[in-house]
Amino acid sequence: MAMDAGTLENMIKEAFPDAQVSIDDMVGDGDHYAANIVSEAFRGKTRVQQHQLVYAALKGSMGGELHALALQTRAPE
């Protein structure tokens, strides 16, 4: 079962309330998304650490409801 973009965005915003989030359904199948996330929570963290935080926020959905997620993460300027 695929995950809709709204659910994905809500999960991210639940973990990062200050986040600016944009989600793009890359293929139109609800299974392959690109997400751009800007949050203060990423400040001082490596790109790998930032992505790990996002994956943790998805609570095990990767590989199940969500097949692919291209991430762009950064702290606000």
Residue, then its C-alpha position, 0 to 999 in steps of 0.5 A: m500500500a502506497m503512502d500519500a504525500g499529505t501523510l508523508e508531510n504530516m509525519i515529517k512535520e510531527a517530528f520537526p514542527d518548525a520545518q518547511v517541507s515540500i513533497d514531490d511525487m516523482v512518478g505519480d504512484g505514491d511510492h517515489y517521492a522527493a522531499n525538501i526539508v528545512s529545519e533548525a534540527f539539522r543545524g550542525k549535523t552531517r547530511v547523513q545524520q540529517h537523513q537519519l533523523v528523517y528516516a526515524a521520523l517515518k517510523g519504519s515506513m521506508g521499504g514498506e508503504l514508502h519505496a523511495l525518498a530522495l531527500q534534500t535537507r538543510a538548516p535555515e540560513 
